[in-house]
Amino acid sequence: MTAVLIVLLFLIYVMIFNFSAEDATASSGVSQKVTKWLLHLYYKLQGNAGDLIAVIPAGEVDEAEAVIRKLAHFSEYMSVGLVSLWIWFLWKEKKLFYSTLVLLQLVISASLDEFHQYFVPGRHASVRDVLIDTAGGLTGMLIVFLISLCIRKSIKS
């Protein structure tokens, strides 16, 4: 199980690196495609669009794209926090100490990701994105803590 999680963590980091390595045009293109698809799906679920070819105003796409990009940062690092802490919880008992190491890992990897983006054409480094990434990682860690707590309570019952 641990080996699978380590491979998964490695693959998540490869995905993050690849997304960060895209220049601004490519990155925006991917974000816009995802955003348009999600908006079409939203309208379809609301019953406001007969098909997924409905035209969505550009301003709405731009506003939603900014949110989608930040949610992508958050969810990528939520996965990192979740998988990293899960690995430690399978290995060790000192949960608080290893949780601190995972938090340090999150801050360093998010900072390095932004540093990497600084050198990609059209991209820039953002402290705000490091904070969003870290918040996502902490959320992933919280999920592991809650699952661990539920498992301990069910074992005691």
C-alpha positions as CSV (number, residue, x, y, z in Angstrom):
1,M,0.0,0.0,0.0
2,T,2.8,2.4,0.9
3,A,4.6,1.9,-2.4
4,V,1.4,2.7,-4.3
5,L,0.9,5.9,-2.3
6,I,4.6,6.9,-3.0
7,V,4.1,6.4,-6.7
8,L,0.8,8.3,-6.6
9,L,2.6,11.2,-4.8
10,F,5.4,11.2,-7.4
11,L,2.8,11.3,-10.2
12,I,1.0,14.2,-8.5
13,Y,4.2,16.1,-8.3
14,V,5.0,15.3,-12.0
15,M,1.5,16.6,-12.9
16,I,2.1,19.8,-10.9
17,F,5.5,20.4,-12.5
18,N,4.0,19.8,-16.0
19,F,1.2,22.3,-15.5
20,S,3.7,24.8,-14.1
21,A,6.0,24.3,-17.1
22,E,3.3,25.4,-19.6
23,D,3.7,28.9,-20.9
24,A,0.9,31.5,-20.2
25,T,-0.9,30.8,-23.5
26,A,-1.0,27.0,-23.1
27,S,-1.9,27.3,-19.4
28,S,-4.7,29.8,-20.1
29,G,-6.0,27.6,-23.0
30,V,-6.3,24.6,-20.7
31,S,-8.0,26.6,-18.0
32,Q,-10.4,28.1,-20.5
33,K,-11.4,24.7,-21.9
34,V,-12.0,23.3,-18.4
35,T,-13.9,26.5,-17.3
36,K,-16.1,26.4,-20.4
37,W,-16.8,22.8,-20.0
38,L,-17.8,23.3,-16.3
39,L,-20.0,26.3,-17.2
40,H,-21.7,24.4,-19.9
41,L,-22.3,21.5,-17.5
42,Y,-23.6,23.9,-14.9
43,Y,-26.1,25.5,-17.4
44,K,-27.1,22.1,-18.5
45,L,-27.8,20.9,-15.0
46,Q,-29.8,24.1,-14.4
47,G,-31.8,23.4,-17.5
48,N,-30.7,26.7,-19.1
49,A,-28.9,25.1,-22.1
50,G,-30.4,22.8,-24.6
51,D,-27.0,21.4,-25.5
52,L,-23.4,22.0,-24.5
53,I,-22.8,24.3,-27.5
54,A,-24.6,27.2,-25.8
55,V,-22.6,30.5,-26.0
56,I,-21.3,31.7,-22.7
57,P,-20.4,35.4,-22.4
58,A,-16.6,35.9,-22.4
59,G,-16.7,38.0,-19.2
60,E,-18.3,35.1,-17.4
61,V,-15.7,32.7,-18.6
62,D,-12.9,35.0,-17.5
63,E,-14.4,35.4,-14.0
64,A,-14.9,31.7,-13.6
65,E,-11.5,30.9,-15.0
66,A,-9.8,32.8,-12.2
67,V,-11.7,30.8,-9.7
68,I,-11.1,27.5,-11.5
69,R,-7.3,28.2,-11.6
70,K,-7.2,28.8,-7.9
71,L,-9.3,25.7,-7.2
72,A,-6.8,23.8,-9.3
73,H,-3.9,25.0,-7.1
74,F,-5.9,24.1,-4.0
75,S,-6.9,20.6,-5.1
76,E,-3.5,19.7,-6.4
77,Y,-1.9,20.4,-3.1
78,M,-4.9,19.0,-1.2
79,S,-3.9,15.7,-2.9
80,V,-0.3,16.2,-1.9
81,G,-1.2,16.8,1.7
82,L,-3.6,13.9,1.9
83,V,-1.2,11.4,0.3
84,S,1.9,12.6,2.1
85,L,0.3,12.4,5.5
86,W,-1.3,9.1,4.7
87,I,2.1,7.7,3.9
88,W,3.5,8.8,7.2
89,F,0.5,7.6,9.2
90,L,1.1,4.1,7.7
91,W,4.7,4.2,8.7
92,K,5.0,6.0,12.0
93,E,3.1,6.7,15.3
94,K,4.4,10.2,16.0
95,K,1.7,11.9,14.0
96,L,2.3,15.4,15.2
97,F,6.0,15.4,14.4
98,Y,5.3,13.9,10.9
99,S,2.4,16.3,10.3
100,T,4.9,19.1,10.9
101,L,7.2,17.6,8.3
102,V,4.4,17.3,5.8
103,L,3.4,20.9,6.4
104,L,7.1,21.9,5.7
105,Q,7.1,19.7,2.6
106,L,3.9,21.6,1.4
107,V,5.3,25.0,1.9
108,I,8.7,24.2,0.3
109,S,7.1,22.4,-2.7
110,A,4.6,25.2,-3.3
111,S,7.3,27.8,-3.1
112,L,9.5,25.8,-5.5
113,D,6.5,25.5,-7.9
114,E,6.0,29.2,-7.9
115,F,9.8,29.8,-8.3
116,H,9.7,27.5,-11.3
117,Q,6.8,29.4,-12.8
118,Y,8.9,32.6,-12.5
119,F,11.1,31.3,-15.3
120,V,8.3,30.2,-17.6
121,P,7.3,32.7,-20.4
122,G,4.3,34.7,-19.5
123,R,4.0,33.2,-16.0
124,H,4.9,34.7,-12.6
125,A,5.5,33.7,-9.0
126,S,2.8,34.4,-6.5
127,V,2.9,34.4,-2.7
128,R,-0.9,34.2,-2.9
129,D,-0.6,30.9,-4.8
130,V,1.8,29.5,-2.2
131,L,-0.8,30.3,0.5
132,I,-3.6,28.7,-1.6
133,D,-1.5,25.6,-2.2
134,T,-0.6,25.4,1.5
135,A,-4.3,25.8,2.5
136,G,-5.1,23.0,0.1
137,G,-2.4,20.8,1.6
138,L,-3.7,21.5,5.1
139,T,-7.2,20.5,4.0
140,G,-5.8,17.2,2.7
141,M,-4.0,16.7,6.0
142,L,-7.2,17.5,7.9
143,I,-9.1,14.8,5.8
144,V,-6.5,12.2,6.9
145,F,-6.8,13.3,10.5
146,L,-10.6,13.0,10.4
147,I,-10.5,9.6,8.7
148,S,-7.9,8.4,11.3
149,L,-10.1,9.7,14.1
150,C,-13.2,7.9,12.7
151,I,-11.2,4.6,12.3
152,R,-9.9,4.9,15.9
153,K,-13.5,5.5,17.2
154,S,-14.9,2.6,15.3
155,I,-12.2,0.3,16.6
156,K,-12.9,1.3,20.2
157,S,-16.7,0.7,19.7
